Amino acid sequence: MEINWVEAWQISGIGFGLVFVILAILAVVTWLFSLLLNKKSSDNDQAEARKKE
């Protein structure tokens, strides 16, 4: 049985790269979600401040 090292490196490289792409996408989605929550929180705080005045 002979191992085709070029194909092995190609498969492992694609898998390794895919993991980093997925992690980057998750990081961006998490960052955008936090921005959205901070904006909503800020809007709620401003609305409560207006009600107190």
C-alpha positions as CSV (number, residue, x, y, z in Angstrom):
1,M,0.0,0.0,0.0
2,E,1.4,3.3,-1.1
3,I,0.6,6.6,0.5
4,N,-0.1,9.5,-1.9
5,W,1.4,12.3,0.3
6,V,0.4,15.1,-2.1
7,E,-3.3,14.1,-1.8
8,A,-2.9,13.6,2.0
9,W,-1.5,17.2,2.4
10,Q,-4.2,18.6,0.1
11,I,-7.0,16.9,2.1
12,S,-5.5,18.0,5.5
13,G,-4.9,21.5,4.2
14,I,-8.5,21.9,3.0
15,G,-9.8,20.6,6.3
16,F,-7.5,22.9,8.4
17,G,-8.4,25.9,6.2
18,L,-12.1,25.1,6.4
19,V,-12.0,25.1,10.2
20,F,-10.4,28.6,10.3
21,V,-12.9,29.9,7.8
22,I,-15.8,28.6,9.9
23,L,-14.2,30.1,13.1
24,A,-13.8,33.4,11.3
25,I,-17.5,33.4,10.2
26,L,-18.6,32.6,13.8
27,A,-16.4,35.4,15.1
28,V,-18.0,38.0,12.7
29,V,-21.5,36.8,13.5
30,T,-20.8,37.0,17.2
31,W,-19.4,40.5,16.9
32,L,-22.4,41.7,14.8
33,F,-24.8,40.2,17.3
34,S,-23.0,42.0,20.2
35,L,-23.3,45.3,18.3
36,L,-27.0,44.7,17.8
37,L,-27.5,43.9,21.5
38,N,-25.5,47.0,22.6
39,K,-27.5,49.2,20.3
40,K,-30.8,47.8,21.6
41,S,-29.6,48.3,25.2
42,S,-28.5,51.8,24.5
43,D,-31.8,52.6,22.9
44,N,-33.7,51.2,25.9
45,D,-31.5,53.2,28.3
46,Q,-32.2,56.4,26.4
47,A,-35.9,55.7,26.3
48,E,-36.0,55.2,30.1
49,A,-34.0,58.4,30.6
50,R,-36.6,60.3,28.6
51,K,-39.5,58.8,30.6
52,K,-37.8,60.0,33.9
53,E,-37.6,63.6,32.6
